[in-house]
Amino acid sequence: MVRQTATEQVEPLLRRDPELVLWWGTALECAGVLAVAKSEERLDETGVLRAQTAIDHLRERAFEVQPTTEVRARALRIVSVHSLPAGAALQLAAALVWCRERTHGVSFVCLDELLRLAAGREGFRVQPYADEVHEPSSSG
């Protein structure tokens, strides 16, 4: 919704697999990004409205994982195991709950490096693909 350097890597993923699963807090995170983009004058009011409309459209066709006790329990484990901030832990926990912990072959689209590494360690196929996430470190 706000063009970034990785936009070109993510857009083809959405075209190839239009089935989306989103964490319940995604709408709030998007609203925060739009507010910052507007305050930094990277988006004007029309741009914000256009982006919000696109976000609403994506949410309408996505499955949204709700904030359940099960998601919170998994997020608590994730915080301690992967040292992630709460928001990132909730996103990963929501993905684990959605796939019933069967992560093999399941894509997790993310640009945040810490969350990408944690998702890879949990067994997800992290997208956009990167060897450093999927290949074990030779030093470890």
Secondary structure, DSSP 8 states (H G I E B T S, - for coil): ----TTHHHHHHHHHH----EEETTHHHHHHHHHHHHHHTTSS-HHHHHHHHHHHHHHHHHSEEE---HHHHHHHHHHHHHH---HHHHHHHHHHHHHTTT--TT-EEE---HHHHHHHHHTT-EEES--HHHHS--TT-
